[in-house]
Amino acid sequence: MSRPSAIVIGAGPAGLMAAEMMAQAGLTVSVYDWMPSPGRKLMRAGIGGLNLTHSEPIAGFLTRYGPAAGWLAPMLAQFGPDHLRDWAAELGIDTFVGSSGRVFPVGMKAAPLLRAWLRRLQGLGVTFLPRHRWLGWNPDGSVRFDAAPSVESAVTVLALGGASWPRLGSDGGWADILAARKVAISPFCPSNCGFEVGWSDFFKDRFAGTPIKPAGLSFQGRSLKGEFMITRHGIEGGAIYALSAALRDATLADGQAVLTIDLKPDWSVERLTQALAAPRGSRSLATHLDKVARLKGAQVALLREGVAKLPTEAAALAACIKAVPLRLTAPRPLAEAISTAGGIGLDQVDEHLMLKALPGVFVAGEMLDWEAPTGGYLLTACFAQGRWAGLAAVRHVGQPSRTPSIQRGTPAA
C-alpha cells in the first residue's frame, strides 16, 4: 500500500518543521520553494548570530504575542523555547543563553543547524524541489507550479512567509491565489521595522549609522530600555522593533507617533539635575553635558532635534533629557521590515491551522495575521506553528503520528 503524499510549499522554518512531522509519521513529503535552496530567510536571520528563541519564562514569553497570545498558547505549550533547544540539541547543535536572555546556537551561525536539519529531512525521505513557483490549483484539485503543471497530494501545507523579504522568496504573491478561493486576507504592513523622522540635514549627514545606547523608550504606557540606530531616514533597531506594532498603528492612523526617549535611563532625574547644576563656566552646552552627564555628540544632537529650545535651568534641562519627544511620521517600507503583519485572518483557519475554505490545506508561519518582536519570539512561533500544522495534516490523512518524545515541558501530542 502506497504512503499518503504531502506537499509543503515554502522551505522556511515553518515549512521544514511541518515536513519533518509528516515525514516522521510516514507520509511521502515533497517540499517546493521558488528559491534555489531551502532556508534562505533562516540563513539571513543568522547574520550576526542566529537568535533561535528566548529564555524568558513562558508566562512572560506569551505576552510578547499581544492579541495572538491565546491563539498561540497551545502550540507553544507543545513546542516552546525549551523544546526548541532540545530539538536543536538532537541535531547536534548546542545552544546558550546570552546576557540579554536570548538563546543562540554555540558558534552563533545558522548554516550548521540548517545543514544538520536538511540531512535529517533527507534521511526521512523528504524530497526538495527548488525553483518551483506556486501558481495555485487546477480545476481537478491538483497543485500547479510553473515548473510542474499538475502535482497531486493528499494534503498540503502552505508556509510561504509574509511579504517583507521579496528577494528571499517572501513576496506575498500567494495572497491573490487564496483571495480568489474566498480566503480573507488582511492588508500586509511592516512589523519589526524602522520609522521615518524628519531629521535636519546636519543631523542625518553627521550621525546616520550612529547607535544610541543605552536609551529608555516609552510609548502608549509601555517603557523599555535598549538601543537603536540613527539612519538617514529615521531610526531602527531592537528597542524600536519591540514597540513597532504600536508605533506603526499610530503613524498609519494619525500620521505621526510621538516616541519619548530617555537619554539617561540609568540616572534618576534628581541625580541628573544635581550633575547639571555644576558650574558651567565658559564651556559650551555640548561640552558641559559631556563633562557632567557623559552625554556624547549624537545624544546631544538628538536632544536638540527633539527639543527646539533647550532650557538652561538644571531641573528643566534634566526633564528634557529624560523625556525627549521624537515625532515619527511613517514606518519604513514593507520590503525593509524584518517581518510582516497582516495576511490570512486567524478566523480563516480552524484550531488545526487548516483553511476553512480549503479542506486539506494547512497554513503556518507569517502567512497568518499575527506578529511578534525580534528576540527569538517570532522564530519560535514559526517553528511551533509548522509542527502543529504538520501533525494536524498527519491526522487529516489518518496516519498515526510517530514524532520523537520531547524532553522538557508538555509531551508531544
N, C-alpha and C positions, 0 to 999 in steps of 0.2 A: 504493500500500500504506500503510495507516494505521500511525502510530507506536505502539509499545507504551505503555500508560498506566501511570503510577506514582502512588501516593498516599503523601504524608508526613503523619503525624498528630503535630502538635506543631511550633510555629513558633518554637522557641528556636534557639540556635546550632547544636546537633547536627542538628536537623531542617532548618534552612535550608541548612546545608552539604551534607547529603545531597541536597536538592532541586537545589542548584547542580550537583553532579556528574552527576546523572541528566539534567537539562535540557541540559547541555553535550554529553551523549552522544546526544541526540536523542529522549529519552523525552518524552512528554506528561505533565507533572508538575502535580499539584494538592496544595496544602498546606492542611490542615484544622487549625483550632485553636478551642477554645471561648472564648478571649478575643476582645474586639472588634478587636484589632490585633496584628500579629506582634511578637515580640521583647520582650515585656513584662519578662521577667526580665533580659534584657540591658540594657534601659533602667534598671532598678532597680540593677543592678550598677554602672552608670555614675555613680550619685550619689556625688559626692566624687572622681570620677576613675575612668575605665574601665581597670582593670588587665587588659590583654589577655593578657600572658604574662610570662615572667621570663627574664632574660639569663644565668642560671646555666648553666655548661657542661652538656651533655646527660647526662654520666655522673652528676653530682650531681642534675640535674633528675629523672632517672628514679627515684632513691631516694625522692623525695617521695611516690611512689605505694604505698610499702610492699609488701604481698603481691601487688598487681596490677601491679607494675613490669614483670615479664617478659611478662605478657599485653599490656600497652600498648606495649611497646618497638617492635614492628614498625609500629604505627600512628603513633607519634611519629617514627619514622625517616622515614616518608613525609610527615608534616606536623607538624613540631615548631615550636619557638619562632621560628626564623629564617624558616621557610616562612610562618608566620602573619603575620609582619611584612611579608614580601614581598606576600602576598595583600592585606593592608590597603593597602599602597602602590599596588597595581594598582587599588584602589577610589578612589585619590586621598587616602588617609589616611596621612600620615606619622606615625611613632612615635619615641619617645625613651626612653632608659633613665634611670630616676630614681636617686637616690642609694642606694636600697636594692637596686638591681638589677632592680626591677620595670619592666615595659615598659608605657607608656601612649601613647594617640594624642595628637599635638600638639593642644592645646585641651582635652584630658582628657575630653571628652564622648562618650557612646555614640551620641547622636542622629545626628551626621553620618555615622558609619560605617554605622549601620543604614539610613539613608535611601539611601546610595550602594549598599549591598548589595541592598536591595529593588528599586532601579532596575535593577540588573544582572539580578536574577532575573526581573523583569517583561519585560525585553528578551529574555530567553531563552524567554519564553512561559509562565513559571510562573504558575499561577492560585492566588489566595489566597481561601480560604473561611472567614472568621471566624464565630464564634458557632455552631460545629458541635461538639457534644459526642459523642465516640466512645462507641458502645454495644456494639461487638463485631462479630460476623459473623452473617449469615443462614445458614440451612441450605444454600443454594446456593453459599456461599463469598463472596458479595458482602459489602461492608463496610457497617455500619449506623451512622448518625449520627442524633441526634434531629431534625435539620433535613433529612436526606436518607436515607430508609429503606433505599435499596439503591444502592451505588456499586461498580462493577466496576473491577478493575485487574489488571495483570499482576504487579505487585509492590507491596509495602507496606513502608514504613519507619516504625517507631514511635519517637518521640522526645518522650515526654510528660513527661519530668522525673521527679523523685522525689516527695517528699511534704512538703517543707519550706516551700513558698510557696503555700498553697492560694488565697490571694486573687489570685495572679498566674497561676493555672492549674495549678500542680503540686500536686495534692491526693492523688495516689496512688490515685485511683479506678479506674485501669486494672488494679490488682492482682487484683481478683476476676474480671475478664474473662479474664485469662490463666491464673489458677489453675484456672478451670473448663475450660481447654483443656490441663490437665496440665503447665503450666509451673510449676516450683518457684520459690516466692517467699520470700526471707528476710524476717523482720520489719523494718520500717523503724525506724531510730533516728537521732537527730540527729548531724550532723557539722559541724565548724566552728561550734561552739556555745559558749554561756556555761554557767556552772555555779553552783549554789546553795551559799551559805556561810551559816552561822548567825551573822550579824553581831549585835552588840549594837544596841539601839535607838539609842543615841547615835551609833555609828559610821555606820549607814546613813542616819540623818537628817542628819548633818553632812557626810558625804563621798560620798554617792551622786552619780555624774556626774563624779567626780574621776579624772583619769588618773594612773597610777603609771609614771613613766619617768625614767631607764631602770631596768630590773629584769632580774635574771637569774632564769630559771625552770628547775627541774630536776624530772624525774620518771622513774623507772624507768631511770636511767642516761643519759637524754638531757637535755642542757642547752642553753639558748639565751638570747640577750639580746634584749629588745624592750620593749614597753609593753602595758599593759592598763588597763581601765577598771573602777572600782568601780561597782557597781549596787546598788540596794536589795536585790536578791535574792542577789547574789554578785559574780562577776567575768566579764568578757568582753573581747574584743579580739584583735588579731592574734597576739600571743605565746601567748595561751591557745588560739586556734584551731590553732596549729601542734602543740600537744600534745593536742588534744581527743580524738583517737581513743583513745589510751591511757588518758586520764583518764576518758573515758566508759565504756570497757570495765571499768575498775577499779571505778567507782562502781556500775555495774549488777551486777557480780559480788559485790562486797564491801560495798556500802552506803556506801562512802567511798573517797576517794583523797587522800593527803596530798601536796600540792604544796609544794615547797621554793622559797622566794623569797629572792633576794639583793638587798637594798635598796641596796647599793653595789657593783654589778658591776664598776665600773672601778677600784675600790680593792682592793688586797691586804688580807688580814686583818692583816698586820703594819702597814701604813700606817694602817688604821683603828684598831688598838689604840693606836698611838702618839698619834693625834689624840685619842682618847677619854681618854687618860691625862692630858691637860692639866687643870690645877686647875679644878674646877667652881665653887668658891666658893658663893655664895648662889643661883646660878642654878637654876631648875627643870631636871629632866632633859630636857624637851622643848626648852627654850631652849639647854641645853648641846649637845644633838645637832644643833640648827640651827647653832649657833656654830662647832663644831669639825668637824662632818661634813656640814654642809649637808643634813641630813635635815629635810624640811618636815612640816607638820602631818599630812597624810594618811599619809605614810610612817611617822611616829612612832606615829600611831594604829593603823596596820596592824600595826606591830611589837607593840603592846600587845594587839591582838586575837589574834595568833598565839602570844604568849608570856605566860602567865598572870602570872608574877612575874619581872620583869627583874632581872638581877644588877647590882651596882654596880661590880664589878671590871672594869677596862678590857678585858682579854683575853676574859673571859666574855661581856661585852656585845657586843664586836665579833663573836664567834662567833654570837651570836643574830641580829645584824643581817645577817650573811652567810648565814643559813640559817633564815629564818622559816618554821615549819611552818603550812600553811594547809589545813584539812580541808574538802574539797569533798564534798558529800553527794549530789548528783544533777546530771545535765545539765539545762539548761533545756528546756522543751517543744519538740517537733519543729517546730511552726509558727513558732518563733522562730529556728530554726537557719538558717545560710546554705546548707547543703546536706544531703544525705541519705546515710546508709549503709543497707545492705540493698537489697532489690529482687530482680531476676531474677539467679539464680546464674550465675556465669560458665560453669559446666558445662552450662547450658541453651542456650548458643549455640555454633555451630561457629566455626572460625577466621575466617569471613567475617562474623560477627555475625548470622547467620541462626539463628532459633529452630529447634532440632532437632525440636520437636513441631509446628512450623507452617512447612513449606517455603514459601519465597517471602515470608516475613515477617522483616524485619531490625529490629534494635534498636540504639539508640545513646544515649549520654549517661547521665544519672543514673537512668534506669530500671534500669540494671545495678548489680550489687552491687560497687562499688569506691568509693574515696573519695580525696580529695586535699586538702591545705591550701589556704587562700587564698594570694594572691601571684601569680596567673596560672596556677597549675598545673591547677586544676580546669577553668577555661575552655579552656585549650589542649587538654586531653584530650577535652573535649566536641567541639570543632572536629575534632580528629583522628579520633574515632570516627564522627562524621557523615560525614566524607569517605570513610572506609573502608567504611562500610555502603552509602553511595550508589554507590561504584564496584563493590562486590560485587553490588548489585542490578542494575546495568547488565549485568554479566557473566551474572547469572542469567537474564535475558531474552534473552541472546545478542546484545546490542548492542555494537559496538566503542566503547570509551571515547575521547572526544576532549577530555580535560582539558588545560588550558594547561600549559606547561612551568613548573617551579618553579625559581627562580633559585639557591637555595642547597641544599647537602646532597644527599640522595638524590633522583634524578629521580622524577617521578611514575610510578606503575605504569600 
